[in-house]
Amino acid sequence: MKNFKNISLAVLATASLISCSKNDDEPIQELPPSSQEFQGIRETALQHQTQSFTATAGTGVITLTSAKGVTITLNGNNLTKNGNPVTGSFDIKFIELFDKGTMLVTNKPTMGVMPSGDKGILISGGEFYINATQGGVQLATLSSIQLNVPNSLSGDPLDNTMMFWTGDTTDADNLVWKRDAGAATGVQGGAVGFNQNSYNMSFGNFGWTNIDRFYNDPRPKTQILATVPAGYDNTNSSIYLSVDGEGQNQLAKFDTYNATTHQFSEHYGQIPIGLLCHVIFVTEESGQWRYGIKAVTTTAGAVYSFSLAETTVGTEAQMIAAINAIQ
């Protein structure tokens, strides 16, 4: 009886080893992230791009210089809190985005509303966010805010076709740029002036602003689609598009998702046929970025598919470098 028991135990042990060996040979199935995890990695990226300043209200004009060399000017005598003049110290937050890698990780693509209401790709001279608070309470300004932006930061010669745009964040996942202020943004008025080597922006309220012009391509347009791996959708992943040969300061986004077909789309049909570009899939994994990049030449009604085997996992810095390496 004892020998039979020992034989039985040996058989079980062998079966266990065989089972382990079989599992070890199988590919690891990664679980898709939650929407909170995907949003969290974007928020972390935005924090990494946020600069903080402390200034004193009631002492006249305040001039600050950003990490990249943008000059920020506002009048500290014209700030209000709950309708009352502000005195004493207050906090300023500033964000500046000049390349498609940081635009992607912060989810701030260059998509502008056309006169028709459709969205088109913008070429940017810089995306900016400025806000002021005191003790956590939002401040307002009664006079204009100015930004002096060296054109060298956008990598292009000075472009006098650039215009002032405001960021509409009504849909928090799909910021869109508008020529008019709009009730949703609160940014009233705005203009871009041109010096020999810089853009001068002037606007009347805090929030997101941009120096932009539309990407111009006369070729016939089409709608293209992108399919992502099973378990991924618009809550835990995104699809972007970078146009080849247009430098670092442009990034389109596929801003709609069809839950039936499991496909993302640029649903306005504004992608030129024959366009050399890169389609980019991004998501989160264990606090890092998982991403795939496909070089394509667009065709009418094309569908581009991503599998996890075609993706890479990396840090924020690694992914920004990979996106910015797209030429």
C-alpha beads as a LAMMPS data file, in Angstrom:
LAMMPS data file: protein, C-alpha beads

327 atoms
326 bonds

1 atom types
1 bond types

-500.0 500.0 xlo xhi
-500.0 500.0 ylo yhi
-500.0 500.0 zlo zhi

Masses

1 110.0

Atoms # bond

1 1 1 0.000 0.000 0.000
2 1 1 2.871 2.315 0.866
3 1 1 4.535 1.686 -2.504
4 1 1 1.248 2.423 -4.308
5 1 1 0.960 5.717 -2.419
6 1 1 4.498 6.721 -3.372
7 1 1 3.861 5.887 -7.022
8 1 1 0.679 7.979 -6.978
9 1 1 2.524 10.932 -5.506
10 1 1 5.233 10.637 -8.146
11 1 1 2.670 10.607 -10.939
12 1 1 0.985 13.720 -9.517
13 1 1 4.303 15.508 -9.220
14 1 1 5.215 14.638 -12.800
15 1 1 1.827 15.849 -14.037
16 1 1 2.319 19.087 -12.107
17 1 1 5.725 19.633 -13.737
18 1 1 4.323 18.943 -17.189
19 1 1 1.494 21.396 -16.510
20 1 1 3.914 24.108 -15.379
21 1 1 6.128 23.536 -18.407
22 1 1 3.176 23.862 -20.756
23 1 1 2.028 27.118 -19.130
24 1 1 5.531 28.552 -19.253
25 1 1 5.598 28.044 -23.023
26 1 1 2.330 29.900 -23.556
27 1 1 2.400 33.652 -24.273
28 1 1 1.534 35.853 -21.308
29 1 1 -1.870 37.447 -21.742
30 1 1 -1.709 41.032 -20.528
31 1 1 -4.871 42.448 -19.002
32 1 1 -6.041 45.705 -20.577
33 1 1 -5.844 48.704 -18.217
34 1 1 -8.853 50.346 -16.642
35 1 1 -9.965 53.754 -17.859
36 1 1 -8.701 55.178 -14.551
37 1 1 -5.232 53.727 -15.132
38 1 1 -5.076 55.137 -18.654
39 1 1 -6.308 58.545 -17.525
40 1 1 -3.880 58.455 -14.604
41 1 1 -0.815 58.060 -16.815
42 1 1 -1.965 61.025 -18.905
43 1 1 -2.485 63.151 -15.807
44 1 1 1.004 62.229 -14.624
45 1 1 2.413 63.316 -17.990
46 1 1 0.563 66.641 -17.738
47 1 1 1.976 67.191 -14.257
48 1 1 5.468 66.619 -15.649
49 1 1 4.858 69.451 -18.135
50 1 1 3.408 71.882 -15.563
51 1 1 5.559 74.777 -14.377
52 1 1 4.713 76.613 -11.143
53 1 1 5.362 80.251 -10.300
54 1 1 4.540 82.457 -7.321
55 1 1 3.902 86.166 -7.901
56 1 1 2.570 89.135 -5.938
57 1 1 -0.652 90.884 -6.924
58 1 1 -1.121 94.641 -6.598
59 1 1 2.455 95.500 -7.556
60 1 1 2.033 96.253 -11.264
61 1 1 3.138 94.282 -14.302
62 1 1 4.450 90.760 -13.682
63 1 1 6.920 89.223 -16.143
64 1 1 7.939 85.572 -16.022
65 1 1 10.065 83.362 -18.270
66 1 1 9.171 79.736 -18.937
67 1 1 11.581 76.803 -19.006
68 1 1 11.726 76.954 -22.821
69 1 1 12.066 80.749 -23.034
70 1 1 8.496 81.981 -23.456
71 1 1 7.955 85.382 -21.809
72 1 1 4.697 85.638 -19.847
73 1 1 3.348 89.095 -18.992
74 1 1 0.242 90.010 -16.988
75 1 1 -0.858 92.959 -14.861
76 1 1 -0.964 92.044 -11.182
77 1 1 -3.096 95.112 -10.441
78 1 1 -5.956 93.783 -12.573
79 1 1 -6.571 90.416 -10.947
80 1 1 -9.812 89.626 -9.144
81 1 1 -11.022 86.863 -6.841
82 1 1 -14.775 86.432 -6.579
83 1 1 -15.065 89.889 -8.137
84 1 1 -12.743 91.604 -5.645
85 1 1 -9.214 92.951 -6.269
86 1 1 -6.431 90.519 -5.367
87 1 1 -3.510 91.453 -3.121
88 1 1 -0.615 89.388 -1.834
89 1 1 0.964 86.270 -3.289
90 1 1 -0.801 83.989 -5.745
91 1 1 0.071 80.924 -7.811
92 1 1 0.510 80.618 -11.564
93 1 1 0.517 77.310 -13.478
94 1 1 1.961 77.246 -16.989
95 1 1 2.255 74.500 -19.611
96 1 1 4.001 74.778 -22.991
97 1 1 3.886 72.026 -25.627
98 1 1 5.959 72.256 -28.808
99 1 1 6.374 68.657 -29.966
100 1 1 4.053 65.801 -30.864
101 1 1 5.544 63.466 -28.249
102 1 1 4.477 65.647 -25.332
103 1 1 1.232 66.530 -27.113
104 1 1 0.464 62.812 -27.251
105 1 1 1.281 61.855 -23.648
106 1 1 -0.755 64.826 -22.385
107 1 1 -3.563 64.136 -24.908
108 1 1 -3.441 67.613 -26.451
109 1 1 -3.581 66.974 -30.216
110 1 1 -3.698 69.682 -32.868
111 1 1 -7.262 69.283 -34.175
112 1 1 -9.098 72.472 -35.131
113 1 1 -12.745 73.153 -35.902
114 1 1 -13.208 74.123 -39.553
115 1 1 -15.840 76.637 -40.755
116 1 1 -17.962 73.634 -41.779
117 1 1 -17.875 72.299 -38.222
118 1 1 -15.637 69.359 -39.181
119 1 1 -12.220 68.947 -37.567
120 1 1 -8.964 69.314 -39.488
121 1 1 -5.272 68.911 -38.702
122 1 1 -3.490 72.013 -37.415
123 1 1 0.190 72.926 -37.598
124 1 1 1.072 74.522 -34.273
125 1 1 3.481 77.213 -33.194
126 1 1 2.934 76.099 -29.597
127 1 1 0.148 75.019 -27.241
128 1 1 -0.110 76.862 -23.919
129 1 1 -2.032 76.686 -20.673
130 1 1 -1.931 79.438 -18.065
131 1 1 -3.965 79.733 -14.887
132 1 1 -3.830 81.722 -11.644
133 1 1 -5.225 80.855 -8.210
134 1 1 -4.930 82.129 -4.669
135 1 1 -5.477 79.687 -1.843
136 1 1 -6.962 77.278 -4.362
137 1 1 -9.552 79.831 -5.544
138 1 1 -9.701 80.658 -9.257
139 1 1 -8.638 84.190 -10.235
140 1 1 -9.745 86.300 -13.205
141 1 1 -7.993 89.094 -15.064
142 1 1 -9.435 92.409 -16.226
143 1 1 -6.621 93.030 -18.713
144 1 1 -4.865 91.013 -21.373
145 1 1 -2.217 88.349 -20.886
146 1 1 0.735 88.360 -23.290
147 1 1 3.022 85.548 -24.388
148 1 1 6.150 86.232 -26.412
149 1 1 7.030 82.927 -28.118
150 1 1 10.358 82.531 -29.963
151 1 1 9.534 80.938 -33.321
152 1 1 12.642 78.748 -32.979
153 1 1 10.697 76.695 -30.405
154 1 1 8.362 75.392 -33.118
155 1 1 11.248 74.506 -35.403
156 1 1 10.027 76.598 -38.323
157 1 1 10.660 80.047 -39.809
158 1 1 8.212 82.706 -38.658
159 1 1 4.848 81.969 -40.295
160 1 1 2.583 85.009 -40.616
161 1 1 -0.407 82.795 -41.479
162 1 1 -0.529 81.591 -37.875
163 1 1 -3.648 82.601 -35.943
164 1 1 -4.888 82.625 -32.357
165 1 1 -6.940 79.621 -31.173
166 1 1 -8.538 78.658 -27.864
167 1 1 -8.820 75.199 -26.398
168 1 1 -12.327 73.839 -25.864
169 1 1 -12.245 71.206 -23.103
170 1 1 -15.987 70.549 -22.975
171 1 1 -15.091 66.955 -23.868
172 1 1 -12.241 66.351 -21.452
173 1 1 -10.897 63.424 -23.516
174 1 1 -10.900 65.312 -26.820
175 1 1 -9.611 68.863 -26.538
176 1 1 -10.364 70.758 -29.736
177 1 1 -9.102 74.135 -30.919
178 1 1 -11.513 76.902 -31.974
179 1 1 -11.016 80.238 -33.642
180 1 1 -13.786 81.865 -31.605
181 1 1 -13.649 81.895 -27.824
182 1 1 -16.951 80.098 -27.208
183 1 1 -18.827 79.962 -23.953
184 1 1 -17.121 76.734 -22.923
185 1 1 -13.603 78.177 -22.820
186 1 1 -14.188 81.574 -21.257
187 1 1 -11.192 82.964 -23.164
188 1 1 -12.393 86.224 -24.671
189 1 1 -10.664 87.594 -27.739
190 1 1 -7.117 86.939 -28.780
191 1 1 -4.612 87.768 -31.483
192 1 1 -1.182 86.815 -32.759
193 1 1 1.364 89.475 -33.706
194 1 1 4.703 88.918 -35.409
195 1 1 8.146 90.178 -34.517
196 1 1 11.258 89.296 -36.474
197 1 1 11.912 86.139 -34.473
198 1 1 8.822 85.569 -32.322
199 1 1 5.058 85.331 -32.080
200 1 1 3.250 87.688 -29.715
201 1 1 0.000 86.348 -28.312
202 1 1 -2.495 88.537 -26.481
203 1 1 -5.706 87.218 -24.915
204 1 1 -8.163 88.062 -22.202
205 1 1 -8.538 85.094 -19.894
206 1 1 -6.880 82.036 -18.390
207 1 1 -7.016 78.607 -20.048
208 1 1 -5.648 76.807 -23.119
209 1 1 -4.452 78.805 -26.146
210 1 1 -2.587 77.936 -29.331
211 1 1 -0.762 79.481 -32.296
212 1 1 -1.974 77.540 -35.343
213 1 1 -2.796 77.261 -38.999
214 1 1 -4.607 74.487 -40.841
215 1 1 -2.575 71.788 -42.569
216 1 1 -3.176 72.325 -46.283
217 1 1 -3.298 69.372 -48.690
218 1 1 -5.331 69.661 -51.907
219 1 1 -5.621 65.905 -52.554
220 1 1 -8.987 64.116 -52.270
221 1 1 -9.911 63.205 -48.695
222 1 1 -11.075 59.973 -47.093
223 1 1 -12.053 58.487 -43.753
224 1 1 -9.689 55.889 -42.356
225 1 1 -10.234 53.472 -39.482
226 1 1 -8.067 51.741 -36.895
227 1 1 -8.722 48.461 -35.074
228 1 1 -7.102 47.802 -31.681
229 1 1 -6.510 44.549 -29.742
230 1 1 -9.380 42.800 -27.958
231 1 1 -10.206 44.394 -24.606
232 1 1 -9.075 47.857 -25.691
233 1 1 -11.420 50.710 -26.593
234 1 1 -11.717 54.488 -26.333
235 1 1 -11.742 54.369 -22.519
236 1 1 -8.333 52.714 -22.107
237 1 1 -6.494 53.489 -25.355
238 1 1 -6.233 56.046 -28.162
239 1 1 -5.231 56.310 -31.807
240 1 1 -3.249 59.260 -33.176
241 1 1 -1.821 60.206 -36.571
242 1 1 1.392 62.053 -37.395
243 1 1 1.922 63.523 -40.873
244 1 1 5.360 62.803 -42.339
245 1 1 7.465 65.791 -43.318
246 1 1 5.530 68.304 -41.209
247 1 1 7.933 68.519 -38.284
248 1 1 7.244 68.062 -34.594
249 1 1 4.325 70.416 -34.051
250 1 1 1.315 68.492 -35.353
251 1 1 -0.663 65.515 -34.093
252 1 1 -4.102 64.401 -35.256
253 1 1 -6.403 62.166 -33.207
254 1 1 -9.040 59.587 -34.098
255 1 1 -11.654 61.000 -31.760
256 1 1 -14.564 58.596 -32.259
257 1 1 -15.004 54.915 -31.456
258 1 1 -17.572 52.437 -32.784
259 1 1 -18.351 49.910 -30.044
260 1 1 -19.956 47.557 -32.576
261 1 1 -17.024 47.338 -34.983
262 1 1 -14.383 48.053 -32.272
263 1 1 -12.801 50.669 -34.506
264 1 1 -11.508 54.197 -34.026
265 1 1 -12.035 56.766 -36.757
266 1 1 -11.314 60.282 -37.889
267 1 1 -14.980 60.534 -38.686
268 1 1 -14.973 63.735 -40.725
269 1 1 -13.215 62.197 -43.710
270 1 1 -10.478 64.831 -43.751
271 1 1 -7.414 62.596 -44.281
272 1 1 -5.770 63.121 -47.710
273 1 1 -5.524 60.024 -49.913
274 1 1 -1.884 59.140 -50.590
275 1 1 -0.687 60.786 -47.364
276 1 1 2.593 59.520 -45.936
277 1 1 1.994 59.301 -42.210
278 1 1 2.280 57.198 -39.068
279 1 1 -0.694 55.770 -37.183
280 1 1 -0.055 55.413 -33.442
281 1 1 -1.798 53.185 -30.866
282 1 1 -1.232 54.006 -27.176
283 1 1 -2.414 52.566 -23.886
284 1 1 -1.181 51.981 -20.329
285 1 1 0.502 48.969 -18.754
286 1 1 1.681 48.712 -15.147
287 1 1 2.297 52.454 -14.868
288 1 1 4.124 52.654 -18.203
289 1 1 3.105 53.296 -21.801
290 1 1 2.380 50.544 -24.318
291 1 1 2.501 51.837 -27.874
292 1 1 2.590 50.741 -31.499
293 1 1 3.613 52.845 -34.509
294 1 1 2.750 52.014 -38.134
295 1 1 4.164 53.810 -41.167
296 1 1 1.443 53.939 -43.844
297 1 1 0.457 55.623 -47.080
298 1 1 -3.254 56.275 -46.833
299 1 1 -5.719 54.774 -49.287
300 1 1 -9.432 55.418 -49.587
301 1 1 -11.353 53.798 -46.725
302 1 1 -8.278 52.058 -45.308
303 1 1 -8.411 50.097 -42.040
304 1 1 -5.220 49.798 -39.984
305 1 1 -5.039 47.094 -37.296
306 1 1 -2.830 46.756 -34.238
307 1 1 -1.975 43.629 -32.242
308 1 1 -0.183 43.542 -28.899
309 1 1 2.707 41.737 -30.586
310 1 1 3.308 44.928 -32.603
311 1 1 3.594 47.130 -29.505
312 1 1 6.362 48.149 -27.128
313 1 1 6.249 48.958 -23.424
314 1 1 8.332 51.907 -22.282
315 1 1 8.626 54.891 -20.006
316 1 1 7.071 58.254 -20.738
317 1 1 10.447 59.589 -21.869
318 1 1 11.018 56.603 -24.147
319 1 1 7.654 56.980 -25.821
320 1 1 8.039 60.746 -26.289
321 1 1 11.404 60.070 -27.965
322 1 1 9.867 57.390 -30.199
323 1 1 7.041 59.691 -31.305
324 1 1 9.364 62.628 -31.909
325 1 1 11.635 60.391 -33.991
326 1 1 8.839 60.041 -36.563
327 1 1 9.812 62.162 -39.531

Bonds

1 1 1 2
2 1 2 3
3 1 3 4
4 1 4 5
5 1 5 6
6 1 6 7
7 1 7 8
8 1 8 9
9 1 9 10
10 1 10 11
11 1 11 12
12 1 12 13
13 1 13 14
14 1 14 15
15 1 15 16
16 1 16 17
17 1 17 18
18 1 18 19
19 1 19 20
20 1 20 21
21 1 21 22
22 1 22 23
23 1 23 24
24 1 24 25
25 1 25 26
26 1 26 27
27 1 27 28
28 1 28 29
29 1 29 30
30 1 30 31
31 1 31 32
32 1 32 33
33 1 33 34
34 1 34 35
35 1 35 36
36 1 36 37
37 1 37 38
38 1 38 39
39 1 39 40
40 1 40 41
41 1 41 42
42 1 42 43
43 1 43 44
44 1 44 45
45 1 45 46
46 1 46 47
47 1 47 48
48 1 48 49
49 1 49 50
50 1 50 51
51 1 51 52
52 1 52 53
53 1 53 54
54 1 54 55
55 1 55 56
56 1 56 57
57 1 57 58
58 1 58 59
59 1 59 60
60 1 60 61
61 1 61 62
62 1 62 63
63 1 63 64
64 1 64 65
65 1 65 66
66 1 66 67
67 1 67 68
68 1 68 69
69 1 69 70
70 1 70 71
71 1 71 72
72 1 72 73
73 1 73 74
74 1 74 75
75 1 75 76
76 1 76 77
77 1 77 78
78 1 78 79
79 1 79 80
80 1 80 81
81 1 81 82
82 1 82 83
83 1 83 84
84 1 84 85
85 1 85 86
86 1 86 87
87 1 87 88
88 1 88 89
89 1 89 90
90 1 90 91
91 1 91 92
92 1 92 93
93 1 93 94
94 1 94 95
95 1 95 96
96 1 96 97
97 1 97 98
98 1 98 99
99 1 99 100
100 1 100 101
101 1 101 102
102 1 102 103
103 1 103 104
104 1 104 105
105 1 105 106
106 1 106 107
107 1 107 108
108 1 108 109
109 1 109 110
110 1 110 111
111 1 111 112
112 1 112 113
113 1 113 114
114 1 114 115
115 1 115 116
116 1 116 117
117 1 117 118
118 1 118 119
119 1 119 120
120 1 120 121
121 1 121 122
122 1 122 123
123 1 123 124
124 1 124 125
125 1 125 126
126 1 126 127
127 1 127 128
128 1 128 129
129 1 129 130
130 1 130 131
131 1 131 132
132 1 132 133
133 1 133 134
134 1 134 135
135 1 135 136
136 1 136 137
137 1 137 138
138 1 138 139
139 1 139 140
140 1 140 141
141 1 141 142
142 1 142 143
143 1 143 144
144 1 144 145
145 1 145 146
146 1 146 147
147 1 147 148
148 1 148 149
149 1 149 150
150 1 150 151
151 1 151 152
152 1 152 153
153 1 153 154
154 1 154 155
155 1 155 156
156 1 156 157
157 1 157 158
158 1 158 159
159 1 159 160
160 1 160 161
161 1 161 162
162 1 162 163
163 1 163 164
164 1 164 165
165 1 165 166
166 1 166 167
167 1 167 168
168 1 168 169
169 1 169 170
170 1 170 171
171 1 171 172
172 1 172 173
173 1 173 174
174 1 174 175
175 1 175 176
176 1 176 177
177 1 177 178
178 1 178 179
179 1 179 180
180 1 180 181
181 1 181 182
182 1 182 183
183 1 183 184
184 1 184 185
185 1 185 186
186 1 186 187
187 1 187 188
188 1 188 189
189 1 189 190
190 1 190 191
191 1 191 192
192 1 192 193
193 1 193 194
194 1 194 195
195 1 195 196
196 1 196 197
197 1 197 198
198 1 198 199
199 1 199 200
200 1 200 201
201 1 201 202
202 1 202 203
203 1 203 204
204 1 204 205
205 1 205 206
206 1 206 207
207 1 207 208
208 1 208 209
209 1 209 210
210 1 210 211
211 1 211 212
212 1 212 213
213 1 213 214
214 1 214 215
215 1 215 216
216 1 216 217
217 1 217 218
218 1 218 219
219 1 219 220
220 1 220 221
221 1 221 222
222 1 222 223
223 1 223 224
224 1 224 225
225 1 225 226
226 1 226 227
227 1 227 228
228 1 228 229
229 1 229 230
230 1 230 231
231 1 231 232
232 1 232 233
233 1 233 234
234 1 234 235
235 1 235 236
236 1 236 237
237 1 237 238
238 1 238 239
239 1 239 240
240 1 240 241
241 1 241 242
242 1 242 243
243 1 243 244
244 1 244 245
245 1 245 246
246 1 246 247
247 1 247 248
248 1 248 249
249 1 249 250
250 1 250 251
251 1 251 252
252 1 252 253
253 1 253 254
254 1 254 255
255 1 255 256
256 1 256 257
257 1 257 258
258 1 258 259
259 1 259 260
260 1 260 261
261 1 261 262
262 1 262 263
263 1 263 264
264 1 264 265
265 1 265 266
266 1 266 267
267 1 267 268
268 1 268 269
269 1 269 270
270 1 270 271
271 1 271 272
272 1 272 273
273 1 273 274
274 1 274 275
275 1 275 276
276 1 276 277
277 1 277 278
278 1 278 279
279 1 279 280
280 1 280 281
281 1 281 282
282 1 282 283
283 1 283 284
284 1 284 285
285 1 285 286
286 1 286 287
287 1 287 288
288 1 288 289
289 1 289 290
290 1 290 291
291 1 291 292
292 1 292 293
293 1 293 294
294 1 294 295
295 1 295 296
296 1 296 297
297 1 297 298
298 1 298 299
299 1 299 300
300 1 300 301
301 1 301 302
302 1 302 303
303 1 303 304
304 1 304 305
305 1 305 306
306 1 306 307
307 1 307 308
308 1 308 309
309 1 309 310
310 1 310 311
311 1 311 312
312 1 312 313
313 1 313 314
314 1 314 315
315 1 315 316
316 1 316 317
317 1 317 318
318 1 318 319
319 1 319 320
320 1 320 321
321 1 321 322
322 1 322 323
323 1 323 324
324 1 324 325
325 1 325 326
326 1 326 327
